[in-house]
């Protein structure tokens, strides 16, 4: 399974997404999903926009795109993995944001690969990584 990080989904939502990312998305032959944290980041991004047509349109597009993916939650196993992720990063002198640690933990709990542009944010978390921009 491949978990799509927030920046991958955001790229697909752009009016002119990167060709490499689109090609990569079309080539995926395994199950893909997103985390509840990615869903919350994406909806928060829309929520802070001023009221208007752009916001309403983006919300509808986001609803449609996210309905295509299973949403992985931050459950008990992910909470246990979170502790490992944070510990590994601290021991290596690499602080990690709470959201990135949660995404990494969900990936570990589900034995999933994380697709992200922000590879450095997930190094030393024990998660296999793919950069769709490469």
N, CA, C and O atoms as a printed pandas DataFrame, in Angstrom:
     atom_number atom_name residue_name chain_id  residue_number  x_coord  y_coord  z_coord
0              1         N          UNK        A               1    0.844   -1.179    0.000
1              2        CA          UNK        A               1    0.000    0.000    0.000
2              3         C          UNK        A               1    0.890    1.245    0.000
3              4         O          UNK        A               1    1.968    1.260    0.596
4              5         N          UNK        A               2    0.416    2.274   -0.676
5              6        CA          UNK        A               2    1.093    3.568   -0.706
6              7         C          UNK        A               2    0.182    4.610   -0.071
7              8         O          UNK        A               2   -0.986    4.740   -0.436
8              9         N          UNK        A               3    0.735    5.348    0.884
9             10        CA          UNK        A               3    0.028    6.461    1.509
10            11         C          UNK        A               3    0.497    7.744    0.828
11            12         O          UNK        A               3    1.695    8.015    0.747
12            13         N          UNK        A               4   -0.450    8.517    0.347
13            14        CA          UNK        A               4   -0.140    9.788   -0.308
14            15         C          UNK        A               4   -0.045   10.891    0.739
15            16         O          UNK        A               4   -1.003   11.148    1.468
16            17         N          UNK        A               5    1.104   11.536    0.809
17            18        CA          UNK        A               5    1.275   12.658    1.722
18            19         C          UNK        A               5    0.483   13.858    1.197
19            20         O          UNK        A               5    0.076   13.895    0.036
20            21         N          UNK        A               6    0.281   14.809    2.056
21            22        CA          UNK        A               6   -0.517   15.987    1.724
22            23         C          UNK        A               6   -0.026   16.689    0.460
23            24         O          UNK        A               6   -0.833   17.129   -0.360
24            25         N          UNK        A               7    1.288   16.795    0.300
25            26        CA          UNK        A               7    1.805   17.528   -0.855
26            27         C          UNK        A               7    1.525   16.815   -2.174
27            28         O          UNK        A               7    1.450   17.468   -3.215
28            29         N          UNK        A               8    1.370   15.508   -2.156
29            30        CA          UNK        A               8    1.044   14.768   -3.384
30            31         C          UNK        A               8   -0.406   15.049   -3.784
31            32         O          UNK        A               8   -0.692   15.330   -4.947
32            33         N          UNK        A               9   -1.305   14.972   -2.821
33            34        CA          UNK        A               9   -2.717   15.247   -3.113
34            35         C          UNK        A               9   -2.884   16.707   -3.530
35            36         O          UNK        A               9   -3.626   17.008   -4.466
36            37         N          UNK        A              10   -2.197   17.608   -2.838
37            38        CA          UNK        A              10   -2.267   19.033   -3.195
38            39         C          UNK        A              10   -1.807   19.266   -4.627
39            40         O          UNK        A              10   -2.390   20.079   -5.345
40            41         N          UNK        A              11   -0.772   18.562   -5.040
41            42        CA          UNK        A              11   -0.253   18.720   -6.398
42            43         C          UNK        A              11   -1.296   18.324   -7.429
43            44         O          UNK        A              11   -1.473   19.007   -8.437
44            45         N          UNK        A              12   -1.980   17.229   -7.175
45            46        CA          UNK        A              12   -3.004   16.739   -8.105
46            47         C          UNK        A              12   -4.160   17.734   -8.211
47            48         O          UNK        A              12   -4.816   17.815   -9.250
48            49         N          UNK        A              13   -4.406   18.480   -7.153
49            50        CA          UNK        A              13   -5.505   19.447   -7.137
50            51         C          UNK        A              13   -5.180   20.750   -7.866
51            52         O          UNK        A              13   -6.080   21.545   -8.139
52            53         N          UNK        A              14   -3.917   20.973   -8.181
53            54        CA          UNK        A              14   -3.520   22.220   -8.844
54            55         C          UNK        A              14   -4.088   22.295  -10.261
55            56         O          UNK        A              14   -4.311   21.268  -10.902
56            57         N          UNK        A              15   -4.320   23.521  -10.744
57            58        CA          UNK        A              15   -4.794   23.669  -12.127
58            59         C          UNK        A              15   -3.816   23.076  -13.147
59            60         O          UNK        A              15   -4.234   22.542  -14.175
60            61         N          UNK        A              16   -2.521   23.173  -12.860
61            62        CA          UNK        A              16   -1.491   22.599  -13.740
62            63         C          UNK        A              16   -0.541   21.746  -12.911
63            64         O          UNK        A              16    0.554   22.197  -12.575
64            65         N          UNK        A              17   -0.938   20.523  -12.576
65            66        CA          UNK        A              17   -0.069   19.666  -11.766
66            67         C          UNK        A              17    1.203   19.271  -12.522
67            68         O          UNK        A              17    1.240   19.259  -13.752
68            69         N          UNK        A              18    2.221   18.956  -11.764
69            70        CA          UNK        A              18    3.492   18.512  -12.325
70            71         C          UNK        A              18    3.286   17.236  -13.143
71            72         O          UNK        A              18    2.643   16.295  -12.680
72            73         N          UNK        A              19    3.832   17.209  -14.355
73            74        CA          UNK        A              19    3.672   16.049  -15.243
74            75         C          UNK        A              19    4.246   14.774  -14.645
75            76         O          UNK        A              19    3.679   13.696  -14.823
76            77         N          UNK        A              20    5.374   14.887  -13.932
77            78        CA          UNK        A              20    5.982   13.698  -13.321
78            79         C          UNK        A              20    5.039   13.077  -12.300
79            80         O          UNK        A              20    4.888   11.857  -12.236
80            81         N          UNK        A              21    4.415   13.927  -11.511
81            82        CA          UNK        A              21    3.500   13.431  -10.478
82            83         C          UNK        A              21    2.285   12.775  -11.122
83            84         O          UNK        A              21    1.857   11.704  -10.691
84            85         N          UNK        A              22    1.729   13.405  -12.143
85            86        CA          UNK        A              22    0.576   12.811  -12.831
86            87         C          UNK        A              22    0.933   11.470  -13.449
87            88         O          UNK        A              22    0.162   10.516  -13.345
88            89         N          UNK        A              23    2.087   11.385  -14.089
89            90        CA          UNK        A              23    2.527   10.113  -14.684
90            91         C          UNK        A              23    2.703    9.055  -13.613
91            92         O          UNK        A              23    2.300    7.905  -13.784
92            93         N          UNK        A              24    3.312    9.458  -12.504
93            94        CA          UNK        A              24    3.513    8.512  -11.408
94            95         C          UNK        A              24    2.169    8.019  -10.867
95            96         O          UNK        A              24    1.988    6.822  -10.640
96            97         N          UNK        A              25    1.232    8.942  -10.664
97            98        CA          UNK        A              25   -0.089    8.563  -10.144
98            99         C          UNK        A              25   -0.777    7.566  -11.076
99           100         O          UNK        A              25   -1.404    6.613  -10.614
100          101         N          UNK        A              26   -0.661    7.784  -12.377
101          102        CA          UNK        A              26   -1.296    6.884  -13.347
102          103         C          UNK        A              26   -0.623    5.521  -13.391
103          104         O          UNK        A              26   -1.246    4.537  -13.788
104          105         N          UNK        A              27    0.643    5.452  -12.987
105          106        CA          UNK        A              27    1.389    4.192  -13.065
106          107         C          UNK        A              27    1.235    3.309  -11.829
107          108         O          UNK        A              27    1.651    2.150  -11.848
108          109         N          UNK        A              28    0.654    3.828  -10.774
109          110        CA          UNK        A              28    0.537    3.072   -9.521
110          111         C          UNK        A              28   -0.331    1.836   -9.737
111          112         O          UNK        A              28   -1.436    1.916  -10.274
112          113         N          UNK        A              29    0.193    0.706   -9.310
113          114        CA          UNK        A              29   -0.547   -0.550   -9.463
114          115         C          UNK        A              29   -0.903   -1.178   -8.126
115          116         O          UNK        A              29   -1.396   -2.306   -8.083
116          117         N          UNK        A              30   -0.663   -0.467   -7.042
117          118        CA          UNK        A              30   -1.020   -0.967   -5.719
118          119         C          UNK        A              30   -2.051   -0.029   -5.101
119          120         O          UNK        A              30   -2.286    1.076   -5.590
120          121         N          UNK        A              31   -2.649   -0.490   -4.030
121          122        CA          UNK        A              31   -3.664    0.294   -3.329
122          123         C          UNK        A              31   -3.044    1.581   -2.787
123          124         O          UNK        A              31   -1.949    1.564   -2.225
124          125         N          UNK        A              32   -3.746    2.681   -2.957
125          126        CA          UNK        A              32   -3.301    3.953   -2.394
126          127         C          UNK        A              32   -4.338    4.445   -1.394
127          128         O          UNK        A              32   -5.528    4.145   -1.500
128          129         N          UNK        A              33   -3.857    5.202   -0.429
129          130        CA          UNK        A              33   -4.749    5.751    0.585
130          131         C          UNK        A              33   -4.167    7.066    1.081
131          132         O          UNK        A              33   -3.062    7.454    0.703
132          133         N          UNK        A              34   -4.918    7.737    1.923
133          134        CA          UNK        A              34   -4.448    8.949    2.589
134          135         C          UNK        A              34   -4.739    8.803    4.079
135          136         O          UNK        A              34   -5.567    7.989    4.488
136          137         N          UNK        A              35   -4.051    9.596    4.871
137          138        CA          UNK        A              35   -4.289    9.549    6.312
138          139         C          UNK        A              35   -5.309   10.609    6.720
139          140         O          UNK        A              35   -5.556   11.573    5.995
140          141         N          UNK        A              36   -5.884   10.408    7.879
141          142        CA          UNK        A              36   -6.808   11.403    8.427
142          143         C          UNK        A              36   -6.101   12.742    8.616
143          144         O          UNK        A              36   -6.730   13.795    8.511
144          145         N          UNK        A              37   -4.796   12.709    8.896
145          146        CA          UNK        A              37   -4.048   13.953    9.071
146          147         C          UNK        A              37   -3.960   14.723    7.755
147          148         O          UNK        A              37   -4.084   15.948    7.739
148          149         N          UNK        A              38   -3.748   14.007    6.659
149          150        CA          UNK        A              38   -3.716   14.659    5.349
150          151         C          UNK        A              38   -5.074   15.267    5.027
151          152         O          UNK        A              38   -5.155   16.387    4.522
152          153         N          UNK        A              39   -6.131   14.534    5.316
153          154        CA          UNK        A              39   -7.481   15.058    5.084
154          155         C          UNK        A              39   -7.674   16.355    5.872
155          156         O          UNK        A              39   -8.191   17.338    5.341
156          157         N          UNK        A              40   -7.259   16.354    7.131
157          158        CA          UNK        A              40   -7.447   17.557    7.954
158          159         C          UNK        A              40   -6.607   18.723    7.438
159          160         O          UNK        A              40   -7.073   19.863    7.442
160          161         N          UNK        A              41   -5.385   18.460    6.997
161          162        CA          UNK        A              41   -4.548   19.540    6.456
162          163         C          UNK        A              41   -5.163   20.132    5.189
163          164         O          UNK        A              41   -5.177   21.350    5.010
164          165         N          UNK        A              42   -5.666   19.271    4.320
165          166        CA          UNK        A              42   -6.257   19.746    3.068
166          167         C          UNK        A              42   -7.518   20.570    3.310
167          168         O          UNK        A              42   -7.687   21.640    2.724
168          169         N          UNK        A              43   -8.406   20.071    4.176
169          170        CA          UNK        A              43   -9.626   20.829    4.464
170          171         C          UNK        A              43   -9.320   22.126    5.210
171          172         O          UNK        A              43  -10.011   23.125    5.011
172          173         N          UNK        A              44   -8.303   22.127    6.060
173          174        CA          UNK        A              44   -7.911   23.362    6.748
174          175         C          UNK        A              44   -7.414   24.393    5.741
175          176         O          UNK        A              44   -7.691   25.585    5.871
176          177         N          UNK        A              45   -6.681   23.925    4.738
177          178        CA          UNK        A              45   -6.207   24.826    3.690
178          179         C          UNK        A              45   -7.344   25.491    2.945
179          180         O          UNK        A              45   -7.262   26.667    2.591
180          181         N          UNK        A              46   -8.406   24.736    2.708
181          182        CA          UNK        A              46   -9.583   25.303    2.037
182          183         C          UNK        A              46  -10.341   26.223    2.996
183          184         O          UNK        A              46  -10.812   27.285    2.592
184          185         N          UNK        A              47  -10.458   25.825    4.249
185          186        CA          UNK        A              47  -11.239   26.592    5.227
186          187         C          UNK        A              47  -10.702   27.999    5.444
187          188         O          UNK        A              47  -11.473   28.917    5.722
188          189         N          UNK        A              48   -9.400   28.180    5.322
189          190        CA          UNK        A              48   -8.834   29.509    5.584
190          191         C          UNK        A              48   -8.955   30.458    4.392
191          192         O          UNK        A              48   -8.638   31.642    4.511
192          193         N          UNK        A              49   -9.405   29.956    3.257
193          194        CA          UNK        A              49   -9.606   30.827    2.093
194          195         C          UNK        A              49  -10.794   31.755    2.325
195          196         O          UNK        A              49  -11.721   31.405    3.055
196          197         N          UNK        A              50  -10.773   32.931    1.709
197          198        CA          UNK        A              50  -11.938   33.814    1.825
198          199         C          UNK        A              50  -13.160   33.168    1.169
199          200         O          UNK        A              50  -13.039   32.414    0.203
200          201         N          UNK        A              51  -14.324   33.477    1.705
201          202        CA          UNK        A              51  -15.561   32.941    1.133
202          203         C          UNK        A              51  -15.676   33.375   -0.322
203          204         O          UNK        A              51  -15.318   34.494   -0.690
204          205         N          UNK        A              52  -16.181   32.465   -1.133
205          206        CA          UNK        A              52  -16.363   32.805   -2.538
206          207         C          UNK        A              52  -16.368   31.573   -3.418
207          208         O          UNK        A              52  -16.343   30.439   -2.940
208          209         N          UNK        A              53  -16.399   31.822   -4.705
209          210        CA          UNK        A              53  -16.504   30.748   -5.692
210          211         C          UNK        A              53  -15.283   29.824   -5.656
211          212         O          UNK        A              53  -15.423   28.604   -5.736
212          213         N          UNK        A              54  -14.089   30.408   -5.535
213          214        CA          UNK        A              54  -12.870   29.592   -5.516
214          215         C          UNK        A              54  -12.894   28.605   -4.353
215          216         O          UNK        A              54  -12.575   27.428   -4.523
216          217         N          UNK        A              55  -13.270   29.085   -3.181
217          218        CA          UNK        A              55  -13.325   28.232   -1.997
218          219         C          UNK        A              55  -14.356   27.124   -2.192
219          220         O          UNK        A              55  -14.079   25.962   -1.895
220          221         N          UNK        A              56  -15.528   27.470   -2.681
221          222        CA          UNK        A              56  -16.593   26.480   -2.892
222          223         C          UNK        A              56  -16.173   25.435   -3.921
223          224         O          UNK        A              56  -16.424   24.243   -3.743
224          225         N          UNK        A              57  -15.538   25.885   -4.993
225          226        CA          UNK        A              57  -15.087   24.962   -6.037
226          227         C          UNK        A              57  -14.006   24.031   -5.510
227          228         O          UNK        A              57  -14.053   22.823   -5.740
228          229         N          UNK        A              58  -13.031   24.596   -4.801
229          230        CA          UNK        A              58  -11.966   23.763   -4.236
230          231         C          UNK        A              58  -12.515   22.728   -3.268
231          232         O          UNK        A              58  -12.063   21.583   -3.252
232          233         N          UNK        A              59  -13.485   23.128   -2.466
233          234        CA          UNK        A              59  -14.099   22.203   -1.511
234          235         C          UNK        A              59  -14.754   21.038   -2.249
235          236         O          UNK        A              59  -14.604   19.888   -1.835
236          237         N          UNK        A              60  -15.472   21.315   -3.327
237          238        CA          UNK        A              60  -16.127   20.260   -4.107
238          239         C          UNK        A              60  -15.101   19.340   -4.761
239          240         O          UNK        A              60  -15.266   18.120   -4.763
240          241         N          UNK        A              61  -14.053   19.921   -5.310
241          242        CA          UNK        A              61  -12.995   19.114   -5.932
242          243         C          UNK        A              61  -12.324   18.239   -4.879
243          244         O          UNK        A              61  -12.081   17.056   -5.115
244          245         N          UNK        A              62  -12.027   18.813   -3.730
245          246        CA          UNK        A              62  -11.404   18.061   -2.645
246          247         C          UNK        A              62  -12.308   16.924   -2.186
247          248         O          UNK        A              62  -11.840   15.802   -1.990
248          249         N          UNK        A              63  -13.594   17.200   -2.015
249          250        CA          UNK        A              63  -14.553   16.148   -1.646
250          251         C          UNK        A              63  -14.499   15.001   -2.648
251          252         O          UNK        A              63  -14.458   13.831   -2.266
252          253         N          UNK        A              64  -14.500   15.346   -3.935
253          254        CA          UNK        A              64  -14.511   14.329   -4.988
254          255         C          UNK        A              64  -13.206   13.519   -4.998
255          256         O          UNK        A              64  -13.236   12.291   -5.073
256          257         N          UNK        A              65  -12.075   14.207   -4.921
257          258        CA          UNK        A              65  -10.781   13.518   -4.961
258          259         C          UNK        A              65  -10.615   12.612   -3.746
259          260         O          UNK        A              65  -10.219   11.455   -3.889
260          261         N          UNK        A              66  -10.909   13.120   -2.565
261          262        CA          UNK        A              66  -10.712   12.315   -1.357
262          263         C          UNK        A              66  -11.675   11.139   -1.268
263          264         O          UNK        A              66  -11.371   10.143   -0.611
264          265         N          UNK        A              67  -12.820   11.236   -1.913
265          266        CA          UNK        A              67  -13.769   10.112   -1.886
266          267         C          UNK        A              67  -13.221    8.890   -2.630
267          268         O          UNK        A              67  -13.756    7.790   -2.495
268          269         N          UNK        A              68  -12.165    9.081   -3.409
269          270        CA          UNK        A              68  -11.582    7.976   -4.170
270          271         C          UNK        A              68  -10.600    7.142   -3.346
271          272         O          UNK        A              68  -10.174    6.076   -3.792
272          273         N          UNK        A              69  -10.238    7.610   -2.159
273          274        CA          UNK        A              69   -9.202    6.947   -1.371
274          275         C          UNK        A              69   -9.719    6.496   -0.008
275          276         O          UNK        A              69  -10.502    7.197    0.632
276          277         N          UNK        A              70   -9.273    5.317    0.429
277          278        CA          UNK        A              70   -9.539    4.951    1.821
278          279         C          UNK        A              70   -8.785    5.926    2.738
279          280         O          UNK        A              70   -7.678    6.362    2.423
280          281         N          UNK        A              71   -9.396    6.251    3.858
281          282        CA          UNK        A              71   -8.781    7.156    4.827
282          283         C          UNK        A              71   -8.285    6.315    6.001
283          284         O          UNK        A              71   -9.067    5.625    6.655
284          285         N          UNK        A              72   -6.983    6.377    6.260
285          286        CA          UNK        A              72   -6.393    5.633    7.374
286          287         C          UNK        A              72   -6.392    6.508    8.619
287          288         O          UNK        A              72   -5.942    7.653    8.582
288          289         N          UNK        A              73   -6.893    5.968    9.712
289          290        CA          UNK        A              73   -6.983    6.753   10.942
290          291         C          UNK        A              73   -5.748    6.562   11.821
291          292         O          UNK        A              73   -4.953    5.643   11.626
292          293         N          UNK        A              74   -5.620    7.449   12.779
293          294        CA          UNK        A              74   -4.560    7.363   13.780
294          295         C          UNK        A              74   -5.127    6.552   14.940
295          296         O          UNK        A              74   -5.765    7.094   15.842
296          297         N          UNK        A              75   -4.882    5.246   14.901
297          298        CA          UNK        A              75   -5.470    4.338   15.883
298          299         C          UNK        A              75   -4.449    3.955   16.959
299          300         O          UNK        A              75   -3.381    4.559   17.056
300          301         N          UNK        A              76   -4.790    2.945   17.764
301          302        CA          UNK        A              76   -3.930    2.533   18.871
302          303         C          UNK        A              76   -2.554    2.089   18.384
303          304         O          UNK        A              76   -1.537    2.488   18.953
304          305         N          UNK        A              77   -2.514    1.271   17.342
305          306        CA          UNK        A              77   -1.232    0.805   16.809
306          307         C          UNK        A              77   -0.414    1.981   16.270
307          308         O          UNK        A              77    0.798    2.043   16.476
308          309         N          UNK        A              78   -1.072    2.902   15.587
309          310        CA          UNK        A              78   -0.374    4.087   15.086
310          311         C          UNK        A              78    0.167    4.926   16.248
311          312         O          UNK        A              78    1.257    5.490   16.153
312          313         N          UNK        A              79   -0.589    5.005   17.332
313          314        CA          UNK        A              79   -0.126    5.756   18.500
314          315         C          UNK        A              79    1.150    5.135   19.070
315          316         O          UNK        A              79    2.064    5.850   19.481
316          317         N          UNK        A              80    1.206    3.815   19.092
317          318        CA          UNK        A              80    2.422    3.136   19.548
318          319         C          UNK        A              80    3.585    3.413   18.592
319          320         O          UNK        A              80    4.706    3.675   19.028
320          321         N          UNK        A              81    3.315    3.354   17.310
321          322        CA          UNK        A              81    4.355    3.618   16.310
322          323         C          UNK        A              81    4.823    5.072   16.373
323          324         O          UNK        A              81    5.990    5.367   16.117
324          325         N          UNK        A              82    3.911    5.970   16.714
325          326        CA          UNK        A              82    4.249    7.389   16.853
326          327         C          UNK        A              82    5.396    7.572   17.848
327          328         O          UNK        A              82    6.331    8.333   17.599
328          329         N          UNK        A              83    5.312    6.875   18.961
329          330        CA          UNK        A              83    6.366    6.972   19.973
330          331         C          UNK        A              83    7.713    6.554   19.395
331          332         O          UNK        A              83    8.732    7.184   19.678
332          333         N          UNK        A              84    7.725    5.505   18.593
333          334        CA          UNK        A              84    8.963    5.044   17.956
334          335         C          UNK        A              84    9.494    6.071   16.962
335          336         O          UNK        A              84   10.695    6.337   16.915
336          337         N          UNK        A              85    8.602    6.639   16.177
337          338        CA          UNK        A              85    9.003    7.635   15.175
338          339         C          UNK        A              85    9.641    8.845   15.857
339          340         O          UNK        A              85   10.728    9.278   15.473
340          341         N          UNK        A              86    8.969    9.382   16.860
341          342        CA          UNK        A              86    9.477   10.565   17.558
342          343         C          UNK        A              86   10.814   10.250   18.222
343          344         O          UNK        A              86   11.739   11.060   18.178
344          345         N          UNK        A              87   10.912    9.081   18.833
345          346        CA          UNK        A              87   12.146    8.676   19.494
346          347         C          UNK        A              87   13.302    8.562   18.502
347          348         O          UNK        A              87   14.396    9.062   18.763
348          349         N          UNK        A              88   13.065    7.910   17.375
349          350        CA          UNK        A              88   14.114    7.748   16.357
350          351         C          UNK        A              88   14.602    9.099   15.848
351          352         O          UNK        A              88   15.804    9.318   15.696
352          353         N          UNK        A              89   13.673    9.990   15.589
353          354        CA          UNK        A              89   14.055   11.298   15.058
354          355         C          UNK        A              89   14.828   12.116   16.103
355          356         O          UNK        A              89   15.807   12.784   15.771
356          357         N          UNK        A              90   14.394   12.061   17.336
357          358        CA          UNK        A              90   15.104   12.814   18.382
358          359         C          UNK        A              90   16.514   12.270   18.568
359          360         O          UNK        A              90   17.472   13.031   18.702
360          361         N          UNK        A              91   16.631   10.939   18.575
361          362        CA          UNK        A              91   17.947   10.320   18.753
362          363         C          UNK        A              91   18.891   10.661   17.609
363          364         O          UNK        A              91   20.107   10.694   17.798
364          365         N          UNK        A              92   18.349   10.910   16.436
365          366        CA          UNK        A              92   19.194   11.255   15.286
366          367         C          UNK        A              92   19.356   12.774   15.137
367          368         O          UNK        A              92   19.939   13.246   14.161
368          369         N          UNK        A              93   18.840   13.532   16.106
369          370        CA          UNK        A              93   18.969   14.985   16.063
370          371         C          UNK        A              93   18.099   15.643   15.014
371          372         O          UNK        A              93   18.409   16.734   14.535
372          373         N          UNK        A              94   17.000   14.975   14.654
373          374        CA          UNK        A              94   16.093   15.491   13.628
374          375         C          UNK        A              94   14.688   15.636   14.200
375          376         O          UNK        A              94   13.911   14.682   14.158
376          377         N          UNK        A              95   14.345   16.799   14.730
377          378        CA          UNK        A              95   12.976   16.961   15.220
378          379         C          UNK        A              95   11.985   16.726   14.082
379          380         O          UNK        A              95   12.328   16.871   12.908
380          381         N          UNK        A              96   10.775   16.368   14.434
381          382        CA          UNK        A              96    9.737   16.097   13.439
382          383         C          UNK        A              96    8.442   16.746   13.900
383          384         O          UNK        A              96    8.134   16.754   15.092
384          385         N          UNK        A              97    7.690   17.286   12.962
385          386        CA          UNK        A              97    6.407   17.893   13.326
386          387         C          UNK        A              97    5.442   16.806   13.784
387          388         O          UNK        A              97    5.581   15.640   13.415
388          389         N          UNK        A              98    4.477   17.197   14.578
389          390        CA          UNK        A              98    3.482   16.238   15.063
390          391         C          UNK        A              98    2.754   15.575   13.907
391          392         O          UNK        A              98    2.582   14.356   13.903
392          393         N          UNK        A              99    2.324   16.359   12.926
393          394        CA          UNK        A              99    1.570   15.796   11.796
394          395         C          UNK        A              99    2.430   14.823   11.001
395          396         O          UNK        A              99    1.963   13.740   10.650
396          397         N          UNK        A             100    3.685   15.188   10.708
397          398        CA          UNK        A             100    4.550   14.268    9.963
398          399         C          UNK        A             100    4.810   12.995   10.756
399          400         O          UNK        A             100    4.843   11.905   10.185
400          401         N          UNK        A             101    4.996   13.123   12.065
401          402        CA          UNK        A             101    5.199   11.936   12.902
402          403         C          UNK        A             101    3.956   11.052   12.895
403          404         O          UNK        A             101    4.066    9.826   12.874
404          405         N          UNK        A             102    2.781   11.664   12.913
405          406        CA          UNK        A             102    1.543   10.883   12.859
406          407         C          UNK        A             102    1.394   10.176   11.512
407          408         O          UNK        A             102    1.005    9.009   11.467
408          409         N          UNK        A             103    1.699   10.866   10.423
409          410        CA          UNK        A             103    1.614   10.243    9.101
410          411         C          UNK        A             103    2.597    9.078    9.016
411          412         O          UNK        A             103    2.246    8.000    8.537
412          413         N          UNK        A             104    3.821    9.292    9.479
413          414        CA          UNK        A             104    4.814    8.216    9.479
414          415         C          UNK        A             104    4.340    7.042   10.331
415          416         O          UNK        A             104    4.515    5.884    9.950
416          417         N          UNK        A             105    3.749    7.336   11.471
417          418        CA          UNK        A             105    3.259    6.280   12.359
418          419         C          UNK        A             105    2.145    5.469   11.710
419          420         O          UNK        A             105    2.112    4.245   11.837
420          421         N          UNK        A             106    1.241    6.139   11.019
421          422        CA          UNK        A             106    0.164    5.431   10.312
422          423         C          UNK        A             106    0.763    4.556    9.211
423          424         O          UNK        A             106    0.314    3.429    8.999
424          425         N          UNK        A             107    1.768    5.068    8.516
425          426        CA          UNK        A             107    2.441    4.255    7.493
426          427         C          UNK        A             107    3.068    3.015    8.118
427          428         O          UNK        A             107    2.909    1.911    7.597
428          429         N          UNK        A             108    3.771    3.184    9.220
429          430        CA          UNK        A             108    4.398    2.040    9.897
430          431         C          UNK        A             108    3.345    1.039   10.368
431          432         O          UNK        A             108    3.518   -0.169   10.209
432          433         N          UNK        A             109    2.266    1.539   10.943
433          434        CA          UNK        A             109    1.213    0.658   11.465
434          435         C          UNK        A             109    0.542   -0.146   10.359
435          436         O          UNK        A             109    0.027   -1.236   10.606
436          437         N          UNK        A             110    0.548    0.387    9.146
437          438        CA          UNK        A             110   -0.102   -0.283    8.014
438          439         C          UNK        A             110    0.897   -0.872    7.023
439          440         O          UNK        A             110    0.518   -1.305    5.935
440          441         N          UNK        A             111    2.177   -0.886    7.402
441          442        CA          UNK        A             111    3.241   -1.396    6.535
442          443         C          UNK        A             111    3.159   -0.764    5.149
443          444         O          UNK        A             111    3.257   -1.449    4.130
444          445         N          UNK        A             112    2.980    0.545    5.131
445          446        CA          UNK        A             112    2.775    1.272    3.876
446          447         C          UNK        A             112    3.995    2.115    3.523
447          448         O          UNK        A             112    4.764    2.529    4.391
448          449         N          UNK        A             113    4.144    2.352    2.245
449          450        CA          UNK        A             113    5.143    3.270    1.715
450          451         C          UNK        A             113    4.523    4.666    1.725
451          452         O          UNK        A             113    3.330    4.816    1.462
452          453         N          UNK        A             114    5.316    5.675    2.023
453          454        CA          UNK        A             114    4.825    7.058    2.005
454          455         C          UNK        A             114    5.321    7.754    0.744
455          456         O          UNK        A             114    6.524    7.820    0.495
456          457         N          UNK        A             115    4.398    8.266   -0.039
457          458        CA          UNK        A             115    4.737    9.057   -1.225
458          459         C          UNK        A             115    4.718   10.524   -0.825
459          460         O          UNK        A             115    3.679   11.052   -0.429
460          461         N          UNK        A             116    5.871   11.183   -0.929
461          462        CA          UNK        A             116    5.994   12.571   -0.502
462          463         C          UNK        A             116    7.093   13.283   -1.263
463          464         O          UNK        A             116    8.052   12.664   -1.723
464          465         N          UNK        A             117    6.944   14.568   -1.387
465          466        CA          UNK        A             117    8.025   15.389   -1.937
466          467         C          UNK        A             117    9.013   15.735   -0.826
467          468         O          UNK        A             117   10.187   15.998   -1.085
468          469         N          UNK        A             118    8.526   15.732    0.401
469          470        CA          UNK        A             118    9.323   16.138    1.563
470          471         C          UNK        A             118   10.028   14.941    2.196
471          472         O          UNK        A             118    9.787   14.602    3.354
472          473         N          UNK        A             119   10.889   14.318    1.426
473          474        CA          UNK        A             119   11.566   13.100    1.873
474          475         C          UNK        A             119   12.334   13.337    3.169
475          476         O          UNK        A             119   12.315   12.488    4.060
476          477         N          UNK        A             120   13.004   14.470    3.287
477          478        CA          UNK        A             120   13.798   14.744    4.493
478          479         C          UNK        A             120   12.936   14.774    5.752
479          480         O          UNK        A             120   13.411   14.442    6.839
480          481         N          UNK        A             121   11.681   15.166    5.610
481          482        CA          UNK        A             121   10.788   15.216    6.770
482          483         C          UNK        A             121   10.493   13.831    7.325
483          484         O          UNK        A             121   10.081   13.697    8.477
484          485         N          UNK        A             122   10.703   12.799    6.510
485          486        CA          UNK        A             122   10.358   11.437    6.917
486          487         C          UNK        A             122   11.568   10.514    7.047
487          488         O          UNK        A             122   11.410    9.336    7.367
488          489         N          UNK        A             123   12.775   11.032    6.802
489          490        CA          UNK        A             123   13.969   10.205    6.952
490          491         C          UNK        A             123   14.107    9.755    8.400
491          492         O          UNK        A             123   13.709   10.464    9.324
492          493         N          UNK        A             124   14.669    8.581    8.582
493          494        CA          UNK        A             124   14.906    7.998    9.904
494          495         C          UNK        A             124   13.624    7.788   10.705
495          496         O          UNK        A             124   13.632    7.879   11.933
496          497         N          UNK        A             125   12.537    7.511   10.015
497          498        CA          UNK        A             125   11.286    7.179   10.704
498          499         C          UNK        A             125   10.975    5.690   10.579
499          500         O          UNK        A             125   10.043    5.192   11.211
500          501         N          UNK        A             126   11.750    4.986    9.769
501          502        CA          UNK        A             126   11.473    3.575    9.529
502          503         C          UNK        A             126   10.416    3.354    8.469
503          504         O          UNK        A             126    9.894    2.247    8.333
504          505         N          UNK        A             127   10.092    4.400    7.713
505          506        CA          UNK        A             127    9.077    4.308    6.662
506          507         C          UNK        A             127    9.777    4.321    5.306
507          508         O          UNK        A             127   10.673    5.131    5.069
508          509         N          UNK        A             128    9.364    3.426    4.426
509          510        CA          UNK        A             128    9.875    3.443    3.052
510          511         C          UNK        A             128    9.253    4.636    2.335
511          512         O          UNK        A             128    8.078    4.947    2.532
512          513         N          UNK        A             129   10.048    5.298    1.505
513          514        CA          UNK        A             129    9.616    6.547    0.875
514          515         C          UNK        A             129    9.715    6.485   -0.642
515          516         O          UNK        A             129   10.579    5.811   -1.204
516          517         N          UNK        A             130    8.808    7.206   -1.288
517          518        CA          UNK        A             130    8.824    7.407   -2.737
518          519         C          UNK        A             130    8.629    8.901   -2.960
519          520         O          UNK        A             130    7.778    9.527   -2.329
520          521         N          UNK        A             131    9.427    9.466   -3.865
521          522        CA          UNK        A             131    9.243   10.867   -4.237
522          523         C          UNK        A             131    8.699   10.910   -5.660
523          524         O          UNK        A             131    9.456   10.700   -6.608
524          525         N          UNK        A             132    7.407   11.176   -5.833
525          526        CA          UNK        A             132    6.812   11.203   -7.173
526          527         C          UNK        A             132    7.394   12.276   -8.092
527          528         O          UNK        A             132    7.171   12.224   -9.302
528          529         N          UNK        A             133    8.123   13.234   -7.558
529          530        CA          UNK        A             133    8.730   14.287   -8.365
530          531         C          UNK        A             133   10.066   13.837   -8.967
531          532         O          UNK        A             133   10.584   14.487   -9.876
532          533         N          UNK        A             134   10.624   12.733   -8.469
533          534        CA          UNK        A             134   11.904   12.219   -9.003
534          535         C          UNK        A             134   11.705   11.410  -10.260
535          536         O          UNK        A             134   12.674   10.910  -10.832
